[in-house]
Every structure is written in structure tokens, then in C-alpha cells.
Amino acid sequence: MHVFMNLTGFNQSSRCVDFSCPERSVSPAVYILLYVCSAAVVLLTVCGNLLVIISVFHFKQLHTPTNMLVLSLAVSDFLVGALVMPPMLIWTIESCWIFDAVYCICFLITSYFLTSISIYNVALIAVDRYLALSNPFLYTNTISKWTMCTVVSSNWCVCLVYNTAYYYFNVSFTSFLMCPGECYLFMNDILFAIDLVVTFIFPCSVIITSYTLVFVIAKKHATAIRELNNHTRPKTQKITSHSMKSERKAAKVLGILVSVFLMCLLPFFIYSLLGDVIELQAETIQKLTVVLYLNSTINPVIYALFYPWFRRCIKLIITLQIFQTDSALINVLS
């Protein structure tokens, strides 16, 4: 995500000369509508991911290894909606950074950290689905919810350490420019190359490779299910087929989540990487960043569309049934 800072297509030496925020070119009605829509997006992001967090935390049936990763992704998406999206949307609408330089630095650090967390959460989800499908017996015996909690905690800690070290070295060895009305930091090519591998190439390679293998395995499972239908006794057939279909369905839904994530992520990174070829436009960078953050809004919608258990949880939460005695033991998977 720090690729956002390597705006090599910009003329760094002249960006602060006679800079002033441009006047709004939209009508007051459109201006108000943009703010209303932005508020609605932020509210949907925060509330949607909060529902996911409450659901996984509260209901015992949802305390599974995979859902620990879903929970981690929902927490990072919730923080994106609460801390990152409001200033980003205001910046985009105003075409000017209206806050001070200190808040700009806090905003950049927070946004880059949360984006790194999200990317690696999605990578872990892809690896988790591959392990669950490739060797389900070994996965069941070795991967517990506590094991996954350790993995998730380590992911957050490693990303925090990396981002802290990254900013330390960036401040120590890179002279960066911050202009009034703007919120961009510039770094040298070495730091850019390192960060490109760590936050983009490596996790995206893991995601694409894992899900390629997942779809190959899912195809084999489909063939196995057809063979079971022809040669296996009804009782055994029912149990085995149901288990395979459940795993394949989970992989399919999470595959949709991963695909949407990549569609939101790739335009931003591809455009940023063209800095040495074309002159980057700040407005385009801002809009693509908004598209990247909109993934945090879309994820709860994916859960609501494809997970019946999530729709049941929403109903129980909205009707306040979660405050009843033993509500955590309610069967939400049936």
C-alpha cells in the first residue's frame, strides 16, 4: 500500500509552488449529495462489519478456524470504515486536504497499516481454504480455533512491526515533501521496490496460487461426488458428499470474496506502477484509492448474500435476542 507514496510521475520539486485548493466545480445540490452518499457508505461499512464481528464473537457455533480469519478481516474493514474512509472521502470531494500535516501523517500510517492487514488476511483465507480442501483430515486435527487465533495475532503484530520499521527508515533516509492542501509522502526507489514485494507481489502471488489450487481440488471433489453417487452405499454417500459439498461451498464463497478484493486492489496498484511511464494524476489516484477502500464495504454484503448463518445472526442481533440467556448457543447454521 505504500506504493501510494511513490508518486514518481509527479513533479515533486514544483508541487508546493503557489499551491491553493481549487474551488468546487459542482453545484451545491451535487456537493450535498456527495456528502450524503459518502456518509451512507461509511455507515454501511461500519455497521456491516460490526455485525460480522458481533456474530462471530457471540455465537459459539461460529468459533471455527476459518471464521477467525473472517473476524480479523472484518475488524480491519471496520477500522477502515471508521478511521480511514471519512477523511479519504472528504479529501476526494473537496479535491484538497483540509486537515493539518500531523493528521495527514496519522491518516497515511493508519491506512497503510490497515490495508497491509487486509491483504494478508485475504492471503491467509486463501491458504486456509487450500489446506482445508487438500487434506481435510490433517486440517481438522492440526488447525484449531486457538491455532488460528495465534496466526491472526501474529499477522497483526508482524504488519505493525513492518509498518513501524518502514516509516522509521523512510523518515531517516528519505527526504519527503508535504505541501499545504496535500497529503502525499515521497520515498526513494529502493524503499518502493521493497514495499512493492512485501505488500503486493508476495501476498497476491499467494492468493492467486492458492485459489488456483483450490479450484483444481474442487473440480476433483465434484468428480468424486459423482462417483459416490454411483458406487457408494446411501448412508456413507450422504455423509461424505455433504462434507465435500460444504467445503466446496465455503471455498466458493470465499473465492468470491477474494476475487472482489483483487478487482478493487489491482486498478490502484497497476495505475501507481505506471508512474515511470505516464504522468500520474492525483485525482485518479484518489478515486482508485476510494475503490480500494470500498472493498471493506462490499465484504459484509457478500456475507449477507451467500451466508445464511449471517442473515440469521443479523436478525437475532437486530431483534436484540442476543441479550437473552444462552443466546450464544442458538443454532445459526441450520
N, C-alpha and C positions, 0 to 999 in steps of 0.2 A: 504493500500500500504506500510505502514511502516513495514509490515511483512518482507519485503526485508532486513531490518536491523537486524532481529532476526535470524542470521545465526548460530543457535545453533549447527549445525553439523560441523562447522568449529572449528579447534583448535586455539582459539583466542590467547593463550599465546605464540604461536610459529610462528605466521604468519609474523612477521617482521624480523625474523632471516635470514640473508644472502639473503634477497629478491632482485631479479633483474628481469626485464621484460624479458620474453622468446623471443628468436629470432623467426622471422617469418618462418613457415614451408611450406609456399605456394610459388609458383613461382611468379615472378614479373607480369606476364600476369594476373594470377588469382587475385593477390593483387590489380592491377589496376581495374579489372572487378568488384571486390567487392566494391571499392570506387565509381565507375560509377553507379552501381546498387543502392547503398546507397543514392547517390545524387539524382537519379531518384525518389526513394521512398520519400525522404524529399520534393522534388519539387512537387510531386503528392499530398502529404499530405497538404502542404501549399496552393497550388493553388486550389485544390479541395474544401477545407474548406473555402477558401476565396471567392470562387464562391457562396457557400451556404450563407455565411454572407452577401455578396452584394445583393443576390437575396431577402433574407428575409427583409433586411433593405430597399431596394429600392422600391419594388413593393407593392403597397397598399393592393392588394388582399391577400398577404401572411402574413399580420399582424393579425394572429389568435393566440389564446392562445397556441395551440399545437406547432405552429411554433416558438413561443418564446422559448420553450424548445429545439426545434431543433437548433435554433440560439445559445442558450447557449452551447449546446453540440458541435456545430461547432466552436465556439470561443475557447473552451478548447482544441479541437482537433487541431485547427490551432496553438495554443501556444505550444502544444506537438510537432508538426512538426517543429516549428521554434526554440524552446528553448531546447527541451529535446532529440529529436531523433538524431540530429547531433553528440553531444558528446557521446551518448549511442552507436551509430553505430561505431564511431571511436574506442571507448573502446573495442567493441566486435571484430572488425577487428584486432586491434593491440594486443589484449589479455593483455592489460596493460593500466592503467590510465595515460595518458601522460600529463595531466594538473596538476595544483597545488592543494593543500589541500583546499584553500579558494573557488576555483571554484567547487571543489567536493561537499562542503557543500551547495553552492548555487544550484548546479545541483540536489542534493538529495531533498532539500526543495522544489524546483520548481516542480520536477517530482512527488513527493508525493502529493503536493497540487493539481496539475492538474489532477492526477489520482483520487483523492478523489472527485473532482468536477465532473469528467466524470461519476463515479459510481453513484453519487447521481442524476446527470442529467438523466441517464438512468432509475433510480428508479422513478423519477418524471414523466418521459414519460409513464412508465408502469401504475402508479397511474392515470395519466391524461386519458389514454385510458380506464381504468376501469370505471372511473367516467362518461366519455362521453357515454359509451355504457350502463352502468347500469341504468342511469337516465338522458337521453339526454335533457329533458326539464329543469330540475333543473340545469344541467351543463351550458346550454345556457344562462339561466337567472342570474346565480351567478358568473360564471367564465368568466371574460373579459380579453382582452389582457393586460390591466393595472394591473389587479389582478395577472396574471401570471408573469408580469414583476417584481412585488413585491416579488413573490415567488422565482423567479430566483435570484434576487438581494440578498435576504435573504440567499439562498443556498450558494452563493459565499462568503458572509460575515461570515456565520457560519463555513464553511470549512476553511476560512482564520484564524478565531479565534482559531478553534480547532488545526490546524497545528502549529500555533504560540505557543499556550499553550503546545502542545505536545513536541515541540523542547525545550521549556524552561525547562520543567520538566525532559526531557531526559538529557539535559546538566547539570542540577542541581543535579540529583540523580543517574545518570548512568555514570560510567567511560567507555568511549568508545575508541576504538583503531582505528587509521588510519595509514596505512602503506604507504611508498613510492610506487607508481605504483598501488595503490589500491584505491577504493572509496567505502568502507563499514563502516557503523556505527553499533555498537552493543548496545543492550539495555537489561534490565532485563525482567524477565518473566511476572511481573505484568503489565508493560507498553505494552508488547507484547499482553497479553490477552485482555487488554482494547482496544487496537487499532484493534485487530482482530475482535472484536464485532462491533466496530464503523464503520470501513471502509470495512468490508467484509460480516460478517454474517448478520447483520441487513439489509443493503441495498439489498443484494442478496435475502434474505428472502422476502422482499417487492416486488422485481422484479418477482420472481418465483410465489408468491401467487397472485399478481395482474394479471399476464398473464394467469395463470390457470383459474382464474375467467373470464378473457376476452374471452378465447376460449369457456368456458361454455356458456357465454352470446351470443357469435357469433353463436353458434350452435342453440340456441333458436331463434335467429333472422332469421336464414336460414329456420327454420320450419315455422316461422310467415310469411315470404315472400311467401313460397309455399301456405300457406292458403289464403293469399291475392290474389294470382293468381287465386284461385278457387272461392272466395266468394265476392270480393270487386269490386265496380264499376271501370271501366278503368282509369278515371282521378285520383281518390283518390289512386288507386292502384299504378299508376305510380309515384306519389309524395312520398308516404310512402316507397315503395320499393326502390326508388332511394336514399332516405335519409338513410335507413338501410344499403344498399349496400355500400354507401360512407363511413359510419362509420366502417363497417366491413373491407373494403379495407384499410383504414387508420390503423386500428388495425393490419391487416395482415402485411403491410409493416413495421410498427414499431416493430411488433413481430419478423420479420426477423432481424432487426437492433439489438434488444435486444438479440436474440439467438446468433448472431455472436459475440456480445460483451461478452457474457458468455463463449463462446468457446475460445475466446482469453484470458479471465481473469482466468478461472478455472485452467488450467495447471500450471500457475505460482504459484497461492496460494496453490494448492494441494501439489506441489513439495516443496514449502517453509515450509509447515506444517509438512513435513516428517523429519524435522531437528533432532528431537529426536529419530528417528528410523534408518535413514541412514545417511551416511556422505555426506553432500551436496557438489556438485561440482560448483565452481564459474563460469565456462564456461557455464554450463547448466542453472544456474540462469540468466546469461546474455542473453542467447538465448531466454529463456522463457519471459524475460522482453521485448526483441525486439518484440516477438509475441504479447505481451500485447499492446505495443505501435502501432503496425501495425493496430490495430482496428481503430485508428484515420485516417489511410489511406483508410480503407475499407468503412467507413461510407459514404463519398461523392459518392463512386461507387454505393452503394446501392440506394442512392437518384437518381442517373442518370439512373439506370436500372429500377426502379419501379415508379418514379415520373415524369410523362410527363411535369408537370409545371417546374421542374428543368431543363429538357433538353431545354425547350423554353427559360428559363432565361439565360442559358449558351449561346445560340445562340444570344440573344439580347445583352448580355454583350460583347461577342467576336466581334460582328459586330459594337460595340460602339453605338448602338441605345439607350442605357440608357441615353445618353447625350442629346437626343432630348427633346424638350419641352413636358411636360406632359407624359413623358415615364413611370413615376411611376404608371400611371392609365391604362397602357396596360393590357388587359385581358390575363393572362398567364395560367388560369385554364381551359379555354375552349378547 
